[in-house]
């Protein structure tokens, strides 16, 4: 099944918001929907989960969020990414992961 750009954008936004809102269940749901849809998991990781962490980091820098918020958001992000890693690796066989860092060869 090939999803439209709007469906992809919706998954990216849900991934980002799951991290911002510390919603582990939503991060898991986004990851599973990404796998079912055939959307490139790297796009969801980079444009969704990572961007969500950047937003949380900005909140920390501005003093609006605490270190505990950073740790909680990181846990949420890792829930989604851990489910997407196998799909990302199989989609991008010329890439490898080191923790949450993906390198393309």
N, CA, C and O of each residue as an XYZ file, in Angstrom:
420
protein
N       0.840     -1.175      0.000
C       0.000      0.000      0.000
C       0.887      1.241      0.000
O       1.809      1.349      0.808
N       0.609      2.171     -0.902
C       1.389      3.397     -0.998
C       0.562      4.563     -0.468
O      -0.514      4.851     -0.990
N       1.050      5.215      0.541
C       0.326      6.312      1.166
C       0.658      7.625      0.480
O       1.737      7.795     -0.089
N      -0.283      8.541      0.545
C      -0.096      9.857     -0.053
C       0.853     10.704      0.799
O       1.185     10.357      1.932
N       1.275     11.821      0.212
C       2.134     12.749      0.951
C       1.432     13.290      2.188
O       2.071     13.518      3.215
N       0.115     13.498      2.096
C      -0.610     14.019      3.262
C      -0.645     12.986      4.386
O      -0.562     13.352      5.558
N      -0.767     11.712      4.050
C      -0.741     10.662      5.076
C       0.649     10.576      5.698
O       0.781     10.385      6.907
N       1.675     10.714      4.879
C       3.047     10.711      5.390
C       3.258     11.896      6.317
O       3.823     11.742      7.400
N       2.812     13.072      5.906
C       2.950     14.282      6.724
C       2.208     14.109      8.046
O       2.687     14.555      9.088
N       1.049     13.469      8.010
C       0.279     13.231      9.230
C       1.051     12.329     10.200
O       1.075     12.584     11.404
N       1.679     11.279      9.673
C       2.486     10.400     10.527
C       3.697     11.138     11.096
O       4.058     10.939     12.256
N       4.310     11.971     10.297
C       5.451     12.763     10.781
C       5.004     13.671     11.929
O       5.672     13.753     12.959
N       3.875     14.348     11.746
C       3.370     15.233     12.798
C       3.007     14.457     14.059
O       3.271     14.916     15.170
N       2.404     13.286     13.891
C       2.058     12.471     15.057
C       3.317     12.010     15.794
O       3.345     11.991     17.024
N       4.355     11.640     15.045
C       5.607     11.218     15.671
C       6.209     12.373     16.455
O       6.629     12.201     17.599
N       6.252     13.544     15.843
C       6.804     14.728     16.508
C       6.008     15.055     17.771
O       6.588     15.293     18.830
N       4.691     15.068     17.657
C       3.846     15.403     18.800
C       3.906     14.353     19.892
O       3.766     14.681     21.070
N       4.111     13.098     19.525
C       4.221     12.057     20.557
C       5.409     12.334     21.467
O       5.335     12.122     22.678
N       6.496     12.805     20.886
C       7.691     13.135     21.677
C       7.440     14.390     22.508
O       7.752     14.420     23.698
N       6.883     15.415     21.893
C       6.621     16.679     22.593
C       5.671     16.467     23.769
O       5.816     17.101     24.815
N       4.695     15.570     23.592
C       3.689     15.321     24.628
C       4.013     14.114     25.509
O       3.203     13.723     26.348
N       5.194     13.524     25.319
C       5.642     12.366     26.119
C       4.637     11.212     26.047
O       4.343     10.581     27.062
N       4.117     10.940     24.865
C       3.062      9.944     24.682
C       3.641      8.671     24.074
O       3.733      8.543     22.853
N       4.033      7.730     24.937
C       4.636      6.474     24.489
C       3.699      5.670     23.587
O       4.134      5.100     22.587
N       2.429      5.626     23.938
C       1.469      4.848     23.143
C       1.363      5.404     21.729
O       1.306      4.641     20.764
N       1.338      6.716     21.601
C       1.243      7.325     20.271
C       2.518      7.072     19.467
O       2.444      6.832     18.262
N       3.676      7.120     20.109
C       4.932      6.829     19.416
C       4.916      5.403     18.871
O       5.343      5.153     17.744
N       4.424      4.482     19.678
C       4.318      3.080     19.243
C       3.334      2.948     18.091
O       3.611      2.254     17.113
N       2.183      3.612     18.201
C       1.176      3.550     17.134
C       1.707      4.124     15.824
O       1.464      3.561     14.756
N       2.423      5.231     15.898
C       2.996      5.845     14.690
C       3.993      4.891     14.041
O       3.988      4.711     12.824
N       4.834      4.291     14.849
C       5.828      3.358     14.307
C       5.150      2.177     13.616
O       5.547      1.786     12.519
N       4.141      1.617     14.250
C       3.450      0.463     13.665
C       2.727      0.854     12.371
O       2.753      0.104     11.395
N       2.088      2.018     12.363
C       1.407      2.487     11.156
C       2.410      2.755     10.037
O       2.117      2.487      8.872
N       3.569      3.269     10.367
C       4.614      3.508      9.370
C       5.029      2.193      8.726
O       5.163      2.109      7.505
N       5.230      1.178      9.540
C       5.625     -0.134      9.023
C       4.528     -0.710      8.131
O       4.811     -1.218      7.046
N       3.280     -0.630      8.586
C       2.161     -1.168      7.795
C       1.982     -0.418      6.479
O       1.602     -1.016      5.472
N       2.252      0.883      6.479
C       1.981      1.712      5.305
C       3.039      1.605      4.220
O       2.768      1.904      3.056
N       4.239      1.184      4.589
C       5.320      1.132      3.610
C       6.039      2.460      3.441
O       6.888      2.594      2.561
N       5.710      3.447      4.272
C       6.415      4.734      4.238
C       7.828      4.510      4.743
O       8.046      3.707      5.651
N       8.787      5.213      4.161
C      10.180      5.064      4.565
C      10.321      5.428      6.043
O      10.063      6.569      6.425
N      10.730      4.464      6.882
C      10.841      4.729      8.318
C      11.869      5.800      8.662
O      11.744      6.472      9.686
N      12.867      5.962      7.830
C      13.884      6.986      8.087
C      13.260      8.379      8.035
O      13.656      9.260      8.798
N      12.297      8.587      7.150
C      11.611      9.884      7.089
C      10.874     10.173      8.395
O      10.904     11.300      8.889
N      10.222      9.174      8.949
C       9.477      9.353     10.194
C      10.443      9.577     11.353
O      10.177     10.387     12.240
N      11.555      8.863     11.344
C      12.564      9.051     12.394
C      13.124     10.471     12.332
O      13.126     11.186     13.334
N      13.598     10.875     11.156
C      14.271     12.170     11.019
C      13.327     13.360     11.140
O      13.608     14.312     11.867
N      12.208     13.302     10.426
C      11.310     14.456     10.360
C      10.279     14.473     11.483
O       9.664     15.506     11.749
N      10.089     13.327     12.143
C       9.113     13.242     13.218
C       9.751     13.164     14.588
O       9.732     14.131     15.350
N      10.322     12.000     14.901
C      10.863     11.781     16.243
C      12.032     12.711     16.575
O      12.077     13.280     17.666
N      12.968     12.867     15.652
C      14.135     13.716     15.914
C      13.717     15.186     16.024
O      14.202     15.908     16.894
N      12.822     15.622     15.147
C      12.343     17.011     15.214
C      11.589     17.258     16.521
O      11.672     18.348     17.088
N      10.859     16.259     16.998
C      10.189     16.386     18.290
C      11.192     16.593     19.414
O      10.975     17.415     20.304
N      12.290     15.847     19.372
C      13.340     16.019     20.393
C      13.978     17.405     20.289
O      14.305     18.009     21.310
N      14.156     17.912     19.083
C      14.698     19.264     18.912
C      13.777     20.293     19.560
O      14.245     21.230     20.208
N      12.481     20.120     19.385
C      11.511     21.034     19.990
C      11.586     20.968     21.510
O      11.556     22.000     22.179
N      11.684     19.769     22.053
C      11.812     19.613     23.502
C      13.123     20.239     23.978
O      13.152     20.892     25.021
N      14.199     20.048     23.229
C      15.483     20.656     23.574
C      15.414     22.170     23.579
O      16.006     22.823     24.437
N      14.686     22.732     22.615
C      14.503     24.186     22.580
C      13.743     24.666     23.819
O      14.052     25.715     24.384
N      12.748     23.881     24.228
C      12.003     24.218     25.437
C      12.877     24.176     26.676
O      12.722     24.993     27.584
N      13.789     23.228     26.711
C      14.721     23.141     27.828
C      15.662     24.351     27.837
O      15.895     24.960     28.880
N      16.194     24.687     26.665
C      17.110     25.831     26.561
C      16.449     27.138     26.982
O      17.096     28.009     27.565
N      15.169     27.270     26.687
C      14.461     28.505     27.038
C      13.975     28.501     28.488
O      13.424     29.495     28.961
N      14.176     27.390     29.189
C      13.776     27.315     30.586
C      12.341     26.886     30.809
O      11.868     26.875     31.946
N      11.636     26.530     29.735
C      10.238     26.113     29.862
C      10.104     24.641     30.251
O       9.078     24.237     30.797
N      11.127     23.845     29.975
C      11.094     22.416     30.290
C      12.296     22.054     31.152
O      13.322     22.733     31.135
N      12.145     20.970     31.904
C      13.192     20.523     32.817
C      14.010     19.390     32.205
O      13.677     18.860     31.145
N      15.065     19.040     32.884
C      15.882     17.905     32.468
C      15.056     16.620     32.474
O      15.241     15.762     31.611
N      14.155     16.482     33.432
C      13.270     15.300     33.462
C      12.406     15.231     32.203
O      12.125     14.142     31.703
N      11.989     16.379     31.694
C      11.216     16.403     30.454
C      12.050     15.901     29.280
O      11.548     15.176     28.420
N      13.315     16.285     29.247
C      14.223     15.802     28.194
C      14.334     14.278     28.272
O      14.245     13.593     27.253
N      14.526     13.758     29.470
C      14.665     12.307     29.649
C      13.382     11.571     29.291
O      13.432     10.504     28.679
N      12.244     12.122     29.661
C      10.956     11.501     29.343
C      10.713     11.509     27.837
O      10.267     10.511     27.271
N      11.006     12.632     27.190
C      10.841     12.722     25.736
C      11.773     11.749     25.024
O      11.400     11.140     24.021
N      12.975     11.611     25.544
C      13.942     10.680     24.955
C      13.434      9.242     25.037
O      13.598      8.467     24.095
N      12.830      8.897     26.146
C      12.265      7.553     26.312
C      11.152      7.318     25.293
O      11.065      6.247     24.692
N      10.307      8.326     25.107
C       9.217      8.216     24.133
C       9.777      8.061     22.721
O       9.322      7.205     21.961
N      10.751      8.880     22.372
C      11.361      8.801     21.046
C      11.963      7.416     20.810
O      11.797      6.834     19.739
N      12.658      6.900     21.813
C      13.298      5.584     21.671
C      12.288      4.466     21.486
O      12.587      3.480     20.813
N      11.097      4.591     22.067
C      10.057      3.582     21.849
C       9.703      3.490     20.373
O       9.604      2.395     19.820
N       9.512      4.639     19.737
C       9.168      4.639     18.315
C      10.320      4.201     17.445
O      10.136      3.401     16.528
N      11.505      4.713     17.716
C      12.663      4.393     16.888
C      13.030      2.914     16.998
O      13.417      2.299     16.004
N      12.914      2.345     18.182
C      13.284      0.934     18.342
C      12.406      0.029     17.482
O      12.862     -1.015     17.013
N      11.160      0.418     17.274
C      10.284     -0.357     16.400
C      10.593     -0.131     14.929
O      10.394     -1.027     14.108
N      11.073      1.050     14.591
C      11.356      1.382     13.195
C      12.738      0.940     12.719
O      12.967      0.828     11.515
N      13.659      0.690     13.644
C      15.027      0.320     13.250
C      15.085     -0.868     12.294
O      15.722     -0.763     11.246
N      14.442     -1.999     12.614
C      14.540     -3.144     11.683
C      14.015     -2.809     10.292
O      14.593     -3.233      9.292
N      12.925     -2.053     10.223
C      12.380     -1.673      8.916
C      13.320     -0.715      8.197
O      13.481     -0.803      6.979
N      13.935      0.190      8.932
C      14.877      1.134      8.320
C      16.090      0.402      7.780
O      16.571      0.707      6.689
N      16.582     -0.558      8.536
C      17.756     -1.319      8.099
C      17.436     -2.137      6.859
O      18.250     -2.206      5.938
N      16.254     -2.761      6.824
C      15.911     -3.574      5.648
C      15.620     -2.705      4.434
O      15.831     -3.142      3.303
N      15.141     -1.486      4.643
C      14.866     -0.565      3.542
C      16.145      0.046      2.993
O      16.265      0.283      1.791
N      17.090      0.298      3.875
C      18.353      0.945      3.508
C      19.497     -0.018      3.823
O      20.207      0.155      4.813
N      19.665     -1.010      2.994
C      20.669     -2.043      3.257
C      22.093     -1.504      3.257
O      22.995     -2.150      3.790
N      22.309     -0.335      2.669
C      23.640      0.263      2.642
C      23.863      1.197      3.832
O      24.771      2.027      3.811
N      23.040      1.060      4.860
C      23.133      1.893      6.060
C      23.272      1.022      7.295
O      22.971     -0.171      7.268
N      23.730      1.633      8.378
C      23.817      0.906      9.648
C      23.525      1.859     10.794
O      23.704      3.072     10.678
N      23.069      1.287     11.906
C      22.741      2.066     13.095
C      23.809      1.898     14.159
O      24.352      0.809     14.344
N      24.102      2.974     14.849
C      24.924      2.973     16.056
C      24.083      3.683     17.103
O      24.052      4.913     17.143
N      23.401      2.923     17.951
C      22.428      3.528     18.844
C      21.298      4.080     18.016
O      20.645      3.334     17.286
N      21.050      5.381     18.113
C      20.015      6.029     17.300
C      20.604      6.775     16.107
O      19.883      7.485     15.407
N      21.895      6.623     15.871
C      22.555      7.284     14.754
C      22.574      6.331     13.565
O      23.026      5.192     13.683
N      22.088      6.795     12.429
C      22.074      5.975     11.215
C      23.092      6.540     10.233
O      23.087      7.736      9.943
N      23.957      5.683      9.728
C      24.973      6.083      8.751
C      24.686      5.384      7.430
O      24.452      4.176      7.395
N      24.706      6.146      6.349
C      24.576      5.573      5.016
C      25.950      5.388      4.425
O      26.786      6.291      4.459
N      26.176      4.205      3.880
C      27.491      3.897      3.304
C      27.545      4.235      1.843
O      28.577      4.040      1.202
